[in-house]
Amino acid sequence: MPNWAVESVSVPGQVWDPKKTRVQVVVAGFNTPAATRTVSLLVNGKTLATQIVAVPANGRATAEFPSLDVPYGFTRCEVRIEFGGRISGGRHEPLRRRTYRSPARIIRV
């Protein structure tokens, strides 16, 4: 029986600069033919970005999201694999990240 999984997610636990934060996702297929899969990055339940990856038979593929633009504070992030336009049930990886930004510098004259 073919099985698809989000094998791993590489992302920092704290985000200081959302534009420089990368998210790497490894999608694995077990007992599967070669296929393309859509990987979605969700932030607070809304799709932020998608990547289409070609997964070899019984293999792995990496999707990379070059930025993680999230609001201040704690944010719920999630990675999902989509099958033919529908999001898979149970094939997702929930993440929680906290965003920090440098305080504004104030110069008094």
Number of C-alpha atoms within 10 A of each C-alpha: 5 9 11 19 18 19 16 14 19 11 15 12 11 15 21 15 15 17 12 12 16 15 17 14 22 18 24 21 21 14 13 16 13 14 13 15 20 19 26 23 23 19 22 14 10 11 14 17 15 18 14 16 18 16 20 15 14 16 17 19 17 19 20 18 17 14 15 22 15 21 13 13 12 14 15 14 20 20 23 24 26 19 14 10 9 9 15 14 10 9 16 19 17 13 15 13 18 16 18 16 11 7 6 6 6 6 5 4 3
